[in-house]
């Protein structure tokens, strides 16, 4: 039987590194009978398959290079590979239900695929911190960390069982949970993905994925504070300008060295108390999928020491204002405003379509 591997996240568990490794190895994977597809005739091919979630009615941003359900239909009709790999972290979360993903799963089953869903997971304190930094970098959040973490809890964003229930509760889907460990001696997490799904070790070695590389830039406390300040100052330009502004901001943060170090929103006591909220559900998740305790699976990640170093935007003083001015000057020099107006109107139309309301509110900073 043919085998479909769905890499469904979680967010901030090396997903970008996995997607880049697989996309750059498409030809080598194909030589081993493993397809990591993209839309026909387009170059460069997209690294991931986020448009599948868009077609399933999930609140994701539109992809410029789509690989949605229509493109998947074409691949299923024409591609003879015995193993198909699809990857998008947007396929996990509280809004992702078994009913929502049914059109995707049914397509695969109809074409004779056995379906395995693989998710990398990590302790909630580390997950919340990574979520926060990513949202701030993308100019989608100007809250302080404590307020952001409280919203995650209030909206039930952190319970692993609920985030992954679309994949764990279906008898037609084999589900595999993989403990995420950052910086694992240069190992490529894409190899971990394929191995966890049951791909033969010899085939994985033959692909030659090589050592894993860090993809996303991490921000220190100054970078986080600077982007919070920018999100406030540039609110009138959002959401249409967000991607362009965030890319410029990333560059300016690196120029200033504000990407050095690691942001910690918790101290040791805060991280412990946050983790305790999920202790019972984590143990149930671990017992079900690993047959062991939760923390035992994470090594140093579970015993991480925390050093709260959050800075408010105001503490940056003149340096923060100079950062905002530099970003806005570069943005205005590119003369993107007509495009921004068009994108803002598009976002507002999508927001009125129900499933996009929550994303729209997040982008608007509500």
N, C-alpha and C positions, 0 to 999 in steps of 0.2 A: 504494500500500500504506500502511496505517496505521502509525504510528510510536510505539513505546514507549521512553521514556527512563528508565533506571534510574540514579538518582544514588546511588552506593554508597560514598560517603565521600571520603577517609579521615576518621576521627575527627580533630578539631582542625584542620580546613582550611576553616573558615567554614561548616560544615554547618548550624549553627543559624541563621545569618543567611540562608542560602539558603532554608531551610525556612520561616522567618518571612515572607520576601519573597514566596514563592510562595503561602503560605496566605492572606496578606492581599490578594493579587491574584487570588484564585480567579475572581471574576466577570469581571475584565478578561481573564484568560487564556482563559476559556470563550468570550468574544466573538471570540477569534481562533482558535477551534477547538482549544484546548489545555486538557486536563482535568488538574487537580491534585486528585484526589478525596479525599473523606472519607466516613465512615459516614452513610448517609441519615438525616435527621431529627434529627441531633444538633447542638447549638450550645453553645459554639463548636466548630468542627471542629478536630481535632488538626492540629498543624503538620506532622507527619511520619508515616511509615508503619512504625514500629518493630515493630508487632505482626505484620507479615509474617514477620520473622525469628523471632519466637516460634513462629509456626505451622510454620515450617520446622525447628523443633527446635534453634534456636540459643540460647545462654545469654544472654538479655536479660531485663530486669525486666518484669513484666507491665504493660501499658499500661492506664490507666483508661478511655481513650476509644479503643477498638480500631478499627484498620483492618487486618484480617488477610485471609487467603485467601478466606474466605466473603464478606466485604464486597467484595473485588476481583472475585469472580465476579459479584456483582450489578451492579457498574459495567460490566464487560465485556459483560454481557448487555443493558444498557440505554443506556449512554452512547455517543452517536454521534460524539464528537470524533475527529478524525483523528490527534491527538497526545495521548498519555497520559504523564504524568510521575509517577514514584514516587520517594520519597527516604527513605533510611535509611542512616546510616553503619554500622549494625550488619550490613549486607550485605557487609562486607569484614572480613577477619581470617583468622588461621590455621585457624580452625574452619570457615570458609565454603568448602565444596568445591562442585564442579560438581554432584555428586550431591545435595547438600543443597538447592541452589537450583533443581533440575530442576522441581519442581512449579510454581514461579513462572514459570519460562521457558516451560514447556510450555503453561500457560494462555494466555500472551500469543501464542505461535505459533499455537495452535489458533484464536484469534480474528483471525488475519490480520495480526498486528503484526510489523513488523521491529523487532528489539530492539537498542538501543544502550545500553551501560553506560558511565557517565562517572565517573571518580574524580579528585579533586584530590589531588595528592601534594606532599610537601615534604621537604627534607633531614632525615635521622634525628635529628640533635642537637636541632634545633628541635622535631621531632615528639615526641621523648622528653620534653623539658621540658614541653611542653603537656600530654601525657598525664599526667605526674606531678602537675602543679598541679590538673588536673581531678579526678584520683583523690583527692587530698588534700582538695580542696574538698568532695567528695561523702562524705568520712569513710570512704573505702574503703581508705585506706593511711595507716600511721603510720611507714613506713620513711624513712630518710634517702634523698637522691636517688641517691647512689652505689649503694646496695643495690637501689633500685628499677630503675635503669638496667641493673644486672647481671641482674636477673630478666627484663627485657624481652629481653635478648640470649639468656639461657638458654632461654627459652620460644619463641624464634624469632618474636618479635612484630614485628620491625622490617624484615624483608626485604620490599621492595615487591612483588617478583614473587610471593612466596608469599602475601602478604596478599590479592592480587588475582587469584590463579590461577583462581578459579571463573569469572571474567569474561574473562580474557585468552586462555584456551586452547580456547574453544568456537567452532567454525566458524559456528555459528548466531548468534553475538553479535558485533556490532561494538563494539570497546572503544576508548575515548578517554581518555588520561591528560592532565590539565591541571595545569601547574605552579601551585602556590598561592603567591601573593604577598600578604602582609598589607597592609592600608591602601593599596590601589591607587587613589589619587587619587579616592576617593569612588565608584568604579565599583561597581555592584551585582554580586556574584558569581553571583547567579541569572541575570543576563544572560549571564555567561560560560558557565554550565552549558548554557543553551539554545543559544547560538551554537556551542559545542563539539559538541553533539549534531546540529547541522545545521539548526536552525530558522532560517527566513528572517529576515534582519535587519529587514525592514520589519514583520514580525509582532511581533518582540521590541520594537521601538520603539513600536508601537501599544499594547502592554500598559502601558507607562509604569511600569516597576518603580522608577525613581528611583535616587537615590544609595544605596549600601550603608551599613548601620548596624551598629555593633558590638552584639552581643547578650549575650555572656557577660562577666561581670565578671572581670577579671584580678587575681590576688593578688600582692602584693609579698612579700618574704621573711618579714615579720612575720606576715602573714595565713596563709602556709603553715605556719609554726611553730605558730601558735595552733591551727589545725585538726588538726595532728598531735597536739598535746596533748589536745585535746577527744576525738579518736578513742580515745586511751588511757583517759581518765577515764570516758568514756561507753560503754566496751566492753560492759558488762552490758546496756545498752539496745539494742544493735544485734543483728540487722539491722532489726528492725521499726521502730525510731525514726529510722533514718538520714536519710530524706528530710526529716522534720520538723526534726530537729536541724541538718541541713546548711542548710536555709533560714534558720533563726534565726541560725546562725553567719555566713552571708553578710551578713545585716543588721548583726550586731555588728562584723564586720570593717570594713564600710563606715563605720559610726559612728566607729570608731577611726582611720580613714584608713589602714588596713593594706592597702587595695587599691591604694595609690599605688605607682608604680614597677613594675618587672618582675622576676620571680624568674629567676635564672640559676643552674642547678645545675652548670654547667661553667665553667671558665676557657677561654681560647683553646686551650691545649694539650689539655685534656680533650675539648673539642668536636672538635678535629682527630682525636685518636686514636679517639674513638667513631665518627666518620664513616668513618675508614679501614677499619673492620670491614666496611663495606658498599660500598666503592668499586667493587669488581669487579662485584657484582650490580647496582649503580646504573647503571654504564656499559652493562651488557647491557640493562637495562630501557630506558634512554634510546635506545640504538641501535635497539631493536626498535620503540619507539612514537613516537620523534621524529626518528630519523635524525641525532642530534647528541649532543654530550657532555652529561652530567647537570648539572654545576654551571653551565654556560653558560645554562641555562634559568631560573635563579633570581635573577639579578641581585644586589641587595643582600642578599637572604636567604642566598645562598651565602657572601658575604663578611662576614657579621655578626661583630661583635666581642663576645666573651663576658666577663662580669665576675662571677665566682662570688660570690654573696652569701647563700648558704644560712645560716640560723640554726637551731640546735637549739632544741627547745621549752623547754629549761631556761633558756636565756639570756633568755627573756621575763620571768622572775622573777614578781613580784607582778602585773604587768600580764597575764601569761598566766593566772594563777589567777583573776584578776578576770574575764577573758574567759570562762573555762569556767563560773564561777559564774553569770554573767549569762545564758549560753545555757541552762544547766540550770534556772535559776529561771523563765525564760520558757517553757520546755518544760513544766515541771510545772504552771505556771499554766493551761496549755491543757487539762490533764486528759486527755491522749491515751493513757493507759496501757492501758485495755481494748482500744483499737484496735491498740496496739503488740503486745499478746499475740497477737491474732488474726493480724496480719501476720507475726509471727515464726513461728508455727506453719505458716502458708502457705509461707513461705520454706523451712522445714525439710522439708515434704512435697515441694516442688519439687526440693530438693537431692538427695533420694533417687531422683530420676528420671533419673539418669545425666548428661545434657547440662548440668544445672544445678549439678553438683558444683563445677566450677571457679569459677563466679560466687559460689556460697555461701561457698567458702573465702576468696575475695577480700573479700567483705563482712565475714566474721568476722575478717579480718586475719591469716589463716594464711599 
